[in-house]
Amino acid sequence: MAVKVKVKNAESGSVVDMELEGDNTVNEIIDSAAGYWGMNAGAYVLRKGKSLLRGASTVAGLGIISGDVVELIPDPEGG
C-alpha cells in the first residue's frame, strides 16, 4: 500500500511530494529526492522528528505513514 509523504529540503525549504511503497528504503528516498534537487545523495540523510534515518531501513519498518514530513538534511557525520 502506497503512502504519500512530503520530503523537505532543509537547506532550501523546498518540498517535493513522494508516493512510497512499504518496501522502499531510506536510501531510495534520499537518492530520489537528491536527484530531484540535483544534489549529491551520499552527503545527505533523512530526519523524521528527532530521528535520523539512513540506509536500508524500509518505509514500513520505520512506521512512515501518509501525511508524514521527512527532511533531507546534510549528514551531520559527513557524507
N, C-alpha and C positions, 0 to 999 in steps of 0.2 A: 504494500500500500504506500502510495507516494505521500510525502509530507512537503508542504510549501514553507520555506523559511526565507528570511532576509539575511543576506551577508553584507555587512557594513565594512567599508574600507576605513579603518581607524585613522589613517593619515589624511585622507581627503574628505571623509564624511559621505562619499557616495555610497549608494546602496543598490544591490542587484538582487532580484528575486530568483530563487532557485527551487526547482522541484527535485526532491531527492527520494531515492528508494532506501529501504531499511538496510540494504547491504552495501550502500555507498560508504566509502571510507573517508576519514578526515582528510587524508592525502588527496583524494579525488576532489573533494570540495575546494581545498586550497589550490590545487592545480587549475581547476576550472575558474575560480574567482580571480586568481593571479593572472591567468591568461586573458581573461576579460579586460582587466585593467592594464595589461602589458607589463606585469611585474614579475620578478624572479621568485617563483613559487618556493624555492629552497630557503628563502630568507624569512618566511612567514609562518605563523601558527594561527590557529583559531582560538578565540576566547568566548566562552559562554558563561556569563556572570563572572565569577572569580576563578573559574576553572580554565586551565589551558588544555586545548585539545590538539593532539598530534598523532601522526602515524596511522596504523591500520585499524584503529577503533572504528566501529560502524555507527551509522545513524541510529539504528535500532538499539545497539548496545549502550549508547550514551543517553538514550531516552529523549532524543531530539524529537519534538512534535511540531505540527503545523502552527505557524504563528511565532515560532522562536526567532530571535535575532542573534546571530553569531557574528563576532567581529574578527576581521582579518587584521592581525597586528604583527609588527616586526618581531621576530623571535628574540625574546629577552636574553636567551643564551647564545645568541649569534647564530645566523643561519649558514 
